[in-house]
Amino acid sequence: MKPAEIRKLSDQEIEARLAEAREELMHLRFQKVSGELTDITALRRTRRLIARYLTILRERELAALAEEGEA
């Protein structure tokens, strides 16, 4: 999912997808340890997706703090 698509989502939707991505990452790690994981790049994609979600949530948090400071 691209950052522009993520920015269109609400905070609650992003947090829900973040929880799903973290759970998926956990499953991928278990699969890697047990030798079942065939697509190693899935780990990297999932980690990067989690980082995108967290970055956009942080951007919104900082924007809200900036608005409070101006008011």
C-alpha positions, 0 to 999 in steps of 0.5 A: 500500500502506498503512502498516499493510499494510507493517508486517505484512511482514518486513524482508526483504520490505520491502527487496525491495519497496523495491528493486522500487519504486526500479526502477519509479521509474527506469523512470517517470523514463525514460518521462517524459523520453522522453514515453511517460509518460501517468500523471504521478501514478505518479511521486508515488505511487511516491516516496511508497511508497518513503518509506513503506518507508524510514520503517517500516524506520527505525522498526524500526531505532530500536525495536531500538536502544531495546531494546538500550539498555534491556537 
